[in-house]
Amino acid sequence: MSLFQYRAADHSGKVIEGSMEAEGEHGVVARLHEMGFIPLRIAAPGEAPRTTLKIPFVLSLRQKVTQQQLLHFTQELGALLGAGLALDRSLSVLANLVEGEEFKKIMRHLLEGVRAGKSLAACMAEHSEAFPKLYVNMIRAGESGGILEGALRHLAEYLERSLQLKEDIKSALTYPMLLAAVAGLSLIILFIYVIPKFSIIFKDVNQALPWMTKLLIDFSYGLSRYGWIVLLLLIVGTIGGAFYIRNPEGKLQWDRWRLNLWLLGDLLRKLEAARFARTLAALLKGGVPLLEALGTVQGVVGNREVARAIAQVQNRVREGKGMAGPLAESRVFPDLALHMIAVGEETGRLEAMLANVAEHCDQEVKRATNRLTSLLGPALILGMGLVIGVVVISMLMAIFSINDLPF
């Protein structure tokens, strides 16, 4: 039995917080339901509070409202509506629960708008810094069809899959990135501070040094003396490149180049295919028409070349044609994903097949990322070991040469 912290609401909207012993989170949820409460958040000791649906991700936002705040809002609103509370009452409860002054202001505005007769989607659309276009469109479709709770549930499923993939990639890359940073810093210290100390020892010796030692000392000297120029050029180049890819043509060229990269290009194609399929499936499941859904997906995918291909697909669909053909012509998605989409169109099960495409591509991305990172760590260690080995051998060759010892 573990002690869990919980936050719940009764059917009048009153919020309570407390702790309860149970064998697991499901036990806490069941007990709260038996007591007539609506579970909002549950957390084991030492864990951050999370929703009862265990959704670990939200859309990647760059706004004042954080991802975690949007997550809690989505899940708690769905829970309150599912328990039978009216929309305005649910928003009133959440207005007192959300964290952050910015989000509280937005919640109050949503509540005022709904009470004034506006739709929830219309109110959310006025706060694009907090609610992305995808989010607003699914809420609008849910309201139009009288299935707002279902729309929130579909959003939750979408967000769960998205975050899980994001977290898997992030955790897989953490160790190699840390190792690369440590290796780079170690090599900089070696060439800028350590090798120059040895060069001082060899400087007063009137004897030719081995070519490897001389090359190493010259490289270290050049790095120490002109390294700032190299660093400045890198900074200027990075800033210039950043400005270039900010314009539409530059962004398009950059994204097209990334899709054609060796090894990484295939990974990016699968990642974008998963994002496209998951988003489109969620929108269709939420009742959004296909043409409108394709327009929304263009703003969700992270690659401009893929977005351009989706725009072409939207035009072809508007003409009464299918999606698989134009997508195949664009060559931005893996062949298997295109085949599955074509089968979905032929059988009338496009929504289900898109979900399968997203699941398949997610698994492929995870496997490819794990393979890549499992090779990257040893490769970095081996590379650093080789560099250090060359430095040590070069120094020993010089020392043996000075002392006329055979090597």
The 8 nearest C-alpha neighbors of each residue, nearest first, counted from 0:
[[1, 22, 21, 20, 2, 23, 3, 19],
 [2, 0, 20, 21, 22, 3, 23, 43],
 [1, 3, 20, 19, 43, 18, 21, 44],
 [4, 2, 43, 19, 18, 42, 20, 44],
 [5, 3, 18, 42, 41, 17, 43, 19],
 [6, 4, 41, 40, 17, 16, 18, 3],
 [5, 7, 16, 40, 39, 15, 38, 41],
 [6, 8, 38, 39, 37, 15, 14, 36],
 [9, 7, 14, 37, 13, 36, 12, 15],
 [8, 10, 36, 12, 11, 13, 37, 35],
 [11, 9, 12, 8, 84, 36, 82, 13],
 [10, 12, 9, 13, 84, 8, 88, 14],
 [13, 11, 10, 9, 8, 92, 14, 88],
 [12, 14, 8, 9, 11, 15, 92, 10],
 [15, 13, 8, 7, 12, 9, 16, 6],
 [14, 16, 7, 6, 8, 13, 17, 9],
 [17, 15, 6, 5, 7, 14, 18, 4],
 [16, 18, 5, 4, 6, 15, 19, 3],
 [19, 17, 4, 3, 5, 2, 20, 16],
 [18, 20, 3, 2, 21, 4, 17, 27],
 [21, 19, 2, 1, 0, 3, 18, 22],
 [20, 22, 0, 23, 1, 26, 27, 19],
 [23, 21, 0, 1, 26, 20, 24, 25],
 [24, 22, 26, 21, 25, 27, 1, 0],
 [23, 25, 27, 26, 28, 41, 22, 21],
 [26, 24, 28, 27, 23, 29, 22, 51],
 [25, 27, 29, 24, 23, 28, 21, 30],
 [28, 26, 24, 30, 25, 29, 21, 31],
 [29, 27, 25, 31, 26, 30, 38, 32],
 [28, 30, 26, 32, 27, 31, 25, 33],
 [31, 29, 33, 27, 32, 28, 26, 34],
 [32, 30, 34, 36, 28, 33, 29, 27],
 [33, 31, 35, 29, 36, 34, 30, 28],
 [32, 34, 30, 31, 35, 29, 36, 28],
 [35, 33, 31, 32, 36, 30, 29, 37],
 [36, 34, 32, 33, 31, 9, 37, 10],
 [37, 35, 9, 31, 32, 8, 34, 7],
 [36, 38, 8, 7, 9, 39, 32, 82],
 [39, 37, 7, 40, 28, 36, 6, 31],
 [38, 40, 7, 6, 75, 50, 37, 51],
 [41, 39, 50, 6, 49, 5, 51, 48],
 [40, 42, 5, 49, 48, 4, 51, 50],
 [43, 41, 48, 4, 3, 46, 49, 47],
 [42, 44, 3, 46, 4, 45, 2, 41],
 [45, 43, 46, 3, 42, 2, 4, 1],
 [44, 46, 43, 47, 42, 48, 3, 4],
 [47, 45, 43, 44, 42, 48, 49, 41],
 [46, 48, 42, 49, 45, 43, 44, 41],
 [49, 47, 42, 41, 40, 46, 50, 43],
 [50, 48, 40, 41, 42, 47, 53, 51],
 [49, 51, 40, 52, 53, 39, 41, 74],
 [50, 52, 53, 40, 41, 39, 49, 38],
 [51, 53, 50, 54, 74, 49, 155, 40],
 [54, 52, 50, 51, 55, 49, 159, 56],
 [53, 55, 159, 52, 56, 155, 50, 158],
 [56, 54, 159, 162, 53, 163, 57, 158],
 [57, 55, 162, 159, 158, 54, 161, 163],
 [56, 58, 158, 66, 70, 162, 59, 69],
 [57, 59, 60, 158, 66, 56, 161, 162],
 [60, 58, 57, 61, 66, 56, 162, 65],
 [59, 61, 62, 58, 66, 65, 129, 64],
 [60, 62, 59, 63, 128, 65, 64, 129],
 [63, 61, 128, 64, 60, 129, 65, 66],
 [62, 64, 65, 101, 61, 128, 129, 102],
 [65, 63, 62, 129, 102, 68, 66, 101],
 [66, 64, 68, 67, 63, 69, 62, 60],
 [65, 67, 69, 57, 68, 70, 60, 58],
 [66, 68, 70, 65, 69, 71, 57, 56],
 [69, 67, 65, 71, 70, 66, 72, 64],
 [70, 68, 72, 66, 67, 71, 73, 65],
 [69, 71, 67, 73, 68, 72, 57, 66],
 [72, 70, 68, 74, 73, 69, 75, 67],
 [71, 73, 69, 75, 70, 74, 76, 68],
 [74, 72, 70, 76, 71, 75, 69, 77],
 [75, 73, 77, 71, 76, 72, 78, 70],
 [74, 76, 78, 72, 77, 39, 73, 71],
 [77, 75, 79, 73, 78, 74, 72, 80],
 [76, 78, 74, 80, 75, 148, 79, 151],
 [79, 77, 75, 81, 76, 80, 74, 82],
 [78, 80, 82, 76, 81, 77, 84, 89],
 [81, 79, 84, 77, 83, 82, 78, 76],
 [80, 82, 78, 79, 83, 77, 148, 84],
 [83, 81, 79, 80, 84, 78, 37, 10],
 [82, 84, 80, 81, 85, 79, 10, 78],
 [85, 83, 80, 79, 82, 89, 88, 86],
 [84, 86, 88, 87, 89, 83, 80, 79],
 [85, 87, 89, 88, 90, 84, 80, 113],
 [86, 88, 90, 89, 85, 91, 110, 113],
 [89, 87, 91, 85, 86, 90, 84, 92],
 [90, 88, 86, 92, 91, 87, 79, 84],
 [89, 91, 93, 87, 92, 88, 110, 94],
 [90, 92, 88, 94, 89, 93, 87, 110],
 [91, 93, 89, 90, 94, 95, 12, 88],
 [94, 92, 96, 90, 95, 91, 97, 89],
 [95, 93, 91, 106, 92, 96, 103, 90],
 [94, 96, 93, 92, 97, 91, 103, 98],
 [97, 95, 93, 94, 98, 92, 103, 14],
 [98, 96, 94, 93, 95, 103, 99, 102],
 [97, 99, 96, 102, 100, 68, 103, 95],
 [100, 98, 102, 101, 103, 97, 64, 68],
 [99, 101, 103, 102, 104, 98, 97, 105],
 [102, 100, 104, 103, 99, 105, 64, 63],
 [101, 103, 105, 104, 99, 100, 64, 106],
 [102, 104, 100, 106, 105, 101, 94, 107],
 [105, 103, 107, 101, 102, 106, 100, 108],
 [106, 104, 102, 108, 103, 107, 109, 101],
 [107, 105, 103, 109, 94, 108, 104, 102],
 [106, 108, 110, 104, 109, 105, 111, 103],
 [107, 109, 105, 111, 106, 110, 112, 104],
 [110, 108, 106, 112, 107, 111, 122, 113],
 [109, 111, 107, 113, 108, 112, 90, 87],
 [112, 110, 108, 114, 109, 113, 115, 107],
 [111, 113, 115, 109, 117, 110, 114, 108],
 [112, 114, 117, 116, 110, 115, 111, 118],
 [113, 115, 111, 116, 112, 110, 87, 117],
 [116, 114, 112, 113, 117, 111, 110, 118],
 [115, 117, 113, 114, 112, 118, 111, 119],
 [118, 116, 113, 112, 115, 119, 121, 122],
 [117, 119, 121, 120, 113, 122, 116, 112],
 [118, 120, 122, 121, 113, 123, 117, 109],
 [119, 121, 123, 139, 135, 118, 122, 138],
 [122, 120, 124, 118, 123, 119, 117, 125],
 [121, 123, 119, 120, 124, 125, 109, 112],
 [124, 122, 120, 125, 126, 121, 119, 130],
 [123, 125, 121, 126, 122, 127, 120, 135],
 [124, 126, 123, 122, 127, 121, 128, 130],
 [127, 125, 128, 124, 123, 129, 130, 122],
 [126, 128, 130, 129, 131, 124, 125, 123],
 [129, 127, 62, 126, 130, 63, 131, 64],
 [128, 130, 127, 64, 126, 62, 131, 63],
 [129, 131, 127, 134, 128, 126, 123, 135],
 [132, 130, 134, 133, 127, 135, 129, 128],
 [131, 133, 135, 134, 136, 130, 295, 127],
 [134, 132, 136, 131, 135, 295, 137, 299],
 [133, 135, 131, 132, 137, 136, 130, 138],
 [134, 136, 138, 132, 120, 137, 133, 139],
 [137, 135, 139, 133, 138, 134, 132, 140],
 [136, 138, 140, 139, 134, 135, 285, 150],
 [137, 139, 141, 135, 136, 140, 120, 150],
 [140, 138, 120, 136, 142, 137, 141, 135],
 [139, 141, 137, 143, 138, 142, 286, 287],
 [142, 140, 147, 146, 138, 150, 144, 139],
 [141, 143, 145, 139, 147, 144, 140, 146],
 [144, 142, 140, 141, 145, 139, 146, 147],
 [145, 143, 141, 146, 142, 140, 286, 147],
 [144, 146, 142, 143, 141, 147, 140, 148],
 [147, 145, 141, 149, 144, 148, 142, 150],
 [148, 146, 141, 150, 142, 149, 145, 151],
 [147, 149, 151, 150, 146, 77, 80, 152],
 [150, 148, 152, 146, 147, 151, 153, 141],
 [151, 149, 147, 153, 141, 285, 152, 148],
 [152, 150, 154, 148, 149, 153, 77, 155],
 [151, 153, 149, 155, 150, 154, 148, 156],
 [154, 152, 150, 156, 155, 151, 281, 149],
 [153, 155, 151, 157, 152, 156, 158, 150],
 [154, 156, 152, 158, 153, 157, 159, 151],
 [157, 155, 153, 159, 154, 158, 152, 160],
 [156, 158, 154, 155, 159, 160, 153, 161],
 [157, 159, 57, 161, 155, 56, 156, 160],
 [160, 158, 54, 156, 56, 162, 157, 161],
 [161, 159, 163, 157, 158, 162, 164, 156],
 [162, 160, 158, 164, 159, 163, 157, 165],
 [161, 163, 56, 165, 164, 159, 160, 166],
 [162, 164, 166, 160, 165, 161, 167, 159],
 [165, 163, 167, 162, 161, 166, 168, 160],
 [164, 166, 162, 168, 163, 167, 169, 161],
 [165, 167, 169, 163, 168, 164, 162, 170],
 [168, 166, 164, 170, 165, 169, 163, 171],
 [169, 167, 171, 165, 166, 170, 172, 164],
 [168, 170, 166, 172, 171, 167, 173, 165],
 [171, 169, 173, 167, 172, 168, 166, 174],
 [170, 172, 168, 169, 173, 167, 372, 369],
 [173, 171, 169, 170, 175, 174, 176, 168],
 [172, 174, 170, 176, 175, 171, 169, 177],
 [173, 175, 177, 176, 172, 178, 171, 376],
 [176, 174, 178, 376, 177, 172, 173, 179],
 [177, 175, 179, 173, 178, 174, 172, 180],
 [178, 176, 174, 180, 179, 175, 173, 181],
 [177, 179, 175, 181, 176, 180, 174, 182],
 [178, 180, 176, 182, 177, 181, 175, 183],
 [181, 179, 177, 183, 178, 182, 184, 176],
 [182, 180, 184, 178, 183, 179, 185, 177],
 [183, 181, 179, 185, 180, 184, 178, 186],
 [184, 182, 180, 186, 185, 181, 179, 187],
 [183, 185, 187, 181, 186, 182, 180, 188],
 [186, 184, 182, 188, 183, 187, 181, 189],
 [185, 187, 189, 183, 188, 184, 190, 182],
 [186, 188, 184, 190, 189, 185, 191, 183],
 [189, 187, 185, 191, 186, 192, 190, 184],
 [190, 188, 193, 186, 187, 192, 191, 185],
 [191, 189, 219, 187, 194, 188, 192, 193],
 [190, 192, 188, 223, 189, 187, 219, 193],
 [191, 193, 188, 189, 195, 190, 194, 196],
 [194, 192, 189, 196, 195, 190, 191, 188],
 [193, 195, 197, 196, 190, 192, 189, 198],
 [196, 194, 198, 197, 193, 192, 199, 191],
 [197, 195, 194, 199, 198, 193, 192, 200],
 [196, 198, 200, 194, 199, 195, 201, 193],
 [197, 199, 195, 201, 200, 196, 202, 194],
 [200, 198, 202, 197, 196, 201, 195, 203],
 [201, 199, 197, 198, 202, 203, 196, 204],
 [200, 202, 198, 204, 199, 203, 197, 397],
 [201, 203, 199, 204, 200, 198, 205, 197],
 [204, 202, 201, 205, 200, 199, 206, 198],
 [203, 205, 201, 206, 202, 401, 200, 207],
 [206, 204, 203, 207, 202, 201, 401, 208],
 [207, 205, 204, 208, 401, 400, 201, 203],
 [206, 208, 209, 205, 204, 400, 210, 401],
 [207, 209, 397, 213, 206, 210, 212, 400],
 [210, 208, 212, 211, 397, 213, 207, 396],
 [211, 209, 213, 212, 214, 208, 215, 207],
 [210, 212, 214, 213, 209, 393, 215, 208],
 [213, 211, 393, 215, 209, 214, 210, 216],
 [212, 214, 210, 216, 215, 211, 208, 217],
 [215, 213, 217, 211, 212, 216, 210, 218],
 [214, 216, 212, 218, 213, 217, 219, 211],
 [215, 217, 219, 213, 218, 214, 220, 212],
 [218, 216, 220, 214, 219, 215, 213, 221],
 [219, 217, 221, 215, 220, 216, 222, 214],
 [218, 220, 216, 190, 222, 217, 221, 223],
 [221, 219, 217, 223, 218, 222, 224, 216],
 [222, 220, 218, 224, 223, 219, 225, 217],
 [221, 223, 226, 219, 225, 220, 224, 218],
 [224, 222, 220, 191, 221, 226, 225, 219],
 [223, 225, 221, 222, 226, 220, 227, 219],
 [226, 224, 228, 222, 227, 221, 223, 229],
 [225, 227, 222, 229, 228, 223, 224, 230],
 [226, 228, 230, 229, 225, 231, 224, 223],
 [229, 227, 231, 226, 225, 230, 232, 233],
 [228, 230, 226, 232, 227, 231, 233, 225],
 [231, 229, 227, 233, 228, 232, 226, 234],
 [232, 230, 228, 234, 233, 229, 227, 235],
 [233, 231, 235, 229, 234, 230, 236, 228],
 [232, 234, 236, 230, 231, 235, 237, 229],
 [235, 233, 237, 231, 236, 232, 238, 230],
 [236, 234, 232, 238, 237, 233, 239, 231],
 [237, 235, 239, 233, 234, 238, 232, 240],
 [236, 238, 240, 234, 235, 239, 233, 241],
 [239, 237, 241, 235, 240, 236, 234, 242],
 [240, 238, 236, 242, 241, 237, 235, 243],
 [239, 241, 243, 237, 242, 238, 236, 244],
 [240, 242, 238, 239, 243, 244, 237, 245],
 [243, 241, 245, 239, 240, 244, 238, 246],
 [244, 242, 240, 249, 245, 241, 246, 239],
 [243, 245, 250, 249, 246, 241, 242, 240],
 [246, 244, 242, 243, 250, 241, 247, 249],
 [245, 247, 249, 244, 248, 243, 250, 242],
 [248, 246, 250, 249, 251, 245, 244, 303],
 [249, 247, 251, 250, 246, 252, 244, 243],
 [248, 250, 244, 252, 243, 251, 246, 247],
 [251, 249, 244, 253, 247, 248, 252, 245],
 [250, 252, 248, 254, 303, 249, 253, 304],
 [253, 251, 255, 249, 250, 254, 256, 248],
 [254, 252, 250, 256, 255, 251, 249, 257],
 [253, 255, 257, 251, 256, 252, 302, 304],
 [254, 256, 252, 258, 257, 253, 304, 251],
 [257, 255, 253, 259, 254, 258, 252, 260],
 [256, 258, 254, 260, 259, 255, 264, 253],
 [257, 259, 264, 255, 256, 260, 267, 254],
 [260, 258, 264, 256, 257, 261, 255, 265],
 [261, 259, 264, 257, 263, 258, 262, 256],
 [260, 262, 263, 264, 259, 265, 258, 257],
 [261, 263, 264, 265, 260, 266, 259, 371],
 [264, 262, 266, 265, 260, 261, 267, 258],
 [265, 263, 258, 260, 259, 267, 266, 262],
 [264, 266, 268, 267, 263, 262, 269, 258],
 [265, 267, 263, 269, 264, 268, 364, 270],
 [268, 266, 270, 264, 269, 265, 271, 263],
 [269, 267, 265, 271, 270, 332, 266, 272],
 [268, 270, 272, 266, 267, 360, 271, 273],
 [269, 271, 267, 273, 268, 272, 266, 274],
 [272, 270, 274, 268, 273, 269, 275, 267],
 [271, 273, 269, 275, 270, 274, 332, 276],
 [274, 272, 357, 270, 276, 360, 271, 275],
 [273, 275, 271, 277, 272, 276, 278, 270],
 [276, 274, 272, 278, 273, 277, 271, 279],
 [275, 277, 353, 273, 279, 357, 278, 274],
 [278, 276, 280, 357, 274, 279, 275, 354],
 [277, 279, 281, 275, 280, 276, 274, 282],
 [278, 280, 282, 276, 281, 277, 275, 283],
 [281, 279, 350, 277, 283, 278, 282, 353],
 [280, 282, 284, 278, 279, 283, 285, 153],
 [283, 281, 285, 279, 287, 284, 280, 292],
 [284, 282, 286, 280, 287, 285, 281, 279],
 [283, 285, 281, 282, 286, 280, 350, 153],
 [284, 286, 282, 283, 150, 137, 287, 281],
 [285, 287, 283, 284, 140, 288, 282, 141],
 [286, 288, 283, 282, 140, 285, 292, 289],
 [289, 287, 291, 290, 292, 286, 283, 282],
 [288, 290, 292, 291, 293, 287, 283, 279],
 [291, 289, 293, 292, 288, 313, 294, 317],
 [290, 292, 294, 288, 293, 289, 295, 287],
 [291, 293, 289, 295, 294, 290, 287, 288],
 [294, 292, 296, 290, 295, 291, 313, 289],
 [295, 293, 291, 292, 297, 296, 290, 310],
 [294, 296, 292, 293, 297, 298, 133, 291],
 [295, 297, 299, 293, 298, 294, 292, 300],
 [298, 296, 306, 295, 294, 299, 300, 309],
 [297, 299, 296, 295, 300, 306, 294, 301],
 [298, 300, 296, 297, 301, 295, 133, 278],
 [301, 299, 302, 297, 298, 296, 275, 306],
 [300, 302, 299, 303, 271, 298, 306, 305],
 [301, 303, 305, 304, 254, 300, 306, 271],
 [302, 304, 306, 251, 305, 254, 307, 301],
 [305, 303, 307, 306, 302, 255, 251, 254],
 [304, 306, 308, 302, 307, 303, 331, 309],
 [307, 305, 297, 303, 309, 308, 304, 310],
 [308, 306, 310, 304, 305, 309, 303, 311],
 [307, 309, 305, 311, 306, 310, 329, 312],
 [308, 310, 312, 306, 311, 307, 313, 305],
 [311, 309, 313, 307, 312, 308, 306, 314],
 [312, 310, 308, 314, 309, 313, 315, 307],
 [311, 313, 309, 315, 310, 314, 325, 322],
 [314, 312, 310, 316, 311, 315, 293, 317],
 [313, 315, 317, 311, 312, 316, 310, 318],
 [316, 314, 318, 312, 317, 320, 313, 311],
 [315, 317, 320, 319, 313, 318, 314, 321],
 [316, 318, 314, 315, 319, 313, 290, 320],
 [319, 317, 315, 316, 320, 314, 313, 321],
 [318, 320, 316, 317, 315, 321, 314, 322],
 [319, 321, 316, 315, 318, 322, 317, 324],
 [322, 320, 316, 323, 324, 319, 315, 344],
 [321, 323, 324, 312, 325, 326, 316, 320],
 [322, 324, 341, 326, 325, 321, 337, 327],
 [323, 325, 327, 326, 322, 328, 321, 341],
 [326, 324, 328, 327, 312, 323, 322, 329],
 [327, 325, 329, 323, 328, 324, 322, 330],
 [326, 328, 324, 330, 325, 329, 323, 337],
 [327, 329, 325, 326, 330, 324, 331, 323],
 [328, 330, 326, 327, 331, 308, 325, 332],
 [331, 329, 327, 328, 332, 326, 333, 334],
 [330, 332, 329, 305, 268, 333, 326, 258],
 [333, 331, 268, 330, 272, 334, 269, 336],
 [334, 332, 336, 335, 269, 337, 268, 331],
 [335, 333, 337, 336, 338, 332, 327, 330],
 [334, 336, 338, 337, 333, 339, 332, 356],
 [335, 337, 339, 338, 334, 333, 356, 340],
 [338, 336, 334, 340, 335, 339, 323, 341],
 [337, 339, 335, 341, 336, 340, 334, 342],
 [338, 340, 342, 336, 341, 337, 343, 335],
 [339, 341, 343, 337, 342, 338, 323, 336],
 [342, 340, 338, 323, 344, 343, 339, 337],
 [343, 341, 339, 345, 340, 344, 346, 338],
 [342, 344, 349, 348, 340, 352, 346, 341],
 [343, 345, 341, 347, 349, 342, 346, 340],
 [346, 344, 342, 343, 347, 341, 348, 349],
 [345, 347, 343, 348, 344, 342, 349, 341],
 [348, 346, 344, 345, 349, 343, 342, 350],
 [349, 347, 343, 346, 351, 350, 352, 344],
 [348, 350, 343, 352, 344, 351, 347, 353],
 [349, 351, 280, 353, 352, 348, 354, 283],
 [352, 350, 354, 353, 348, 349, 355, 280],
 [351, 353, 355, 349, 343, 354, 350, 348],
 [354, 352, 356, 276, 350, 355, 351, 280],
 [353, 355, 357, 351, 352, 356, 277, 280],
 [356, 354, 352, 358, 353, 357, 359, 351],
 [357, 355, 353, 359, 354, 358, 336, 360],
 [356, 358, 273, 354, 360, 277, 276, 355],
 [359, 357, 355, 361, 356, 360, 354, 362],
 [358, 360, 356, 362, 361, 357, 355, 363],
 [361, 359, 363, 357, 273, 362, 269, 358],
 [362, 360, 358, 364, 359, 363, 357, 273],
 [361, 363, 365, 359, 360, 364, 366, 358],
 [362, 364, 360, 366, 365, 361, 367, 359],
 [363, 365, 367, 361, 362, 366, 368, 360],
 [366, 364, 362, 368, 363, 367, 369, 361],
 [365, 367, 369, 363, 368, 364, 370, 362],
 [366, 368, 370, 364, 369, 365, 363, 371],
 [369, 367, 371, 365, 370, 366, 364, 372],
 [368, 370, 366, 372, 371, 367, 373, 365],
 [371, 369, 367, 373, 368, 372, 366, 374],
 [370, 372, 368, 374, 369, 373, 375, 367],
 [371, 373, 375, 369, 374, 370, 368, 376],
 [372, 374, 370, 371, 375, 369, 376, 377],
 [375, 373, 372, 371, 376, 377, 378, 370],
 [374, 376, 372, 378, 373, 377, 371, 379],
 [375, 377, 175, 379, 378, 374, 373, 372],
 [378, 376, 380, 379, 375, 374, 381, 373],
 [379, 377, 375, 381, 376, 380, 382, 374],
 [380, 378, 382, 376, 381, 377, 383, 375],
 [379, 381, 377, 383, 378, 382, 384, 376],
 [380, 382, 384, 378, 379, 383, 377, 385],
 [383, 381, 379, 385, 384, 380, 378, 386],
 [382, 384, 386, 380, 385, 381, 379, 387],
 [383, 385, 381, 387, 382, 386, 388, 380],
 [384, 386, 388, 382, 383, 387, 381, 389],
 [387, 385, 389, 383, 388, 384, 390, 382],
 [386, 388, 390, 384, 389, 385, 391, 383],
 [387, 389, 385, 391, 386, 390, 384, 392],
 [390, 388, 386, 392, 387, 391, 393, 385],
 [391, 389, 387, 393, 388, 392, 394, 386],
 [390, 392, 388, 394, 393, 389, 395, 387],
 [393, 391, 395, 389, 394, 390, 396, 388],
 [394, 392, 212, 396, 390, 391, 395, 211],
 [393, 395, 397, 391, 396, 392, 390, 398],
 [396, 394, 398, 392, 397, 393, 399, 391],
 [397, 395, 393, 399, 394, 398, 400, 392],
 [396, 398, 400, 394, 395, 399, 208, 209],
 [399, 397, 395, 401, 400, 396, 394, 402],
 [400, 398, 404, 402, 396, 401, 397, 403],
 [399, 401, 397, 403, 398, 402, 396, 404],
 [402, 400, 398, 399, 403, 397, 206, 204],
 [401, 403, 399, 404, 400, 398, 397, 405],
 [404, 402, 400, 401, 399, 405, 398, 406],
 [403, 405, 399, 402, 400, 406, 401, 398],
 [406, 404, 403, 399, 400, 402, 396, 401],
 [405, 404, 399, 396, 400, 395, 403, 398]]
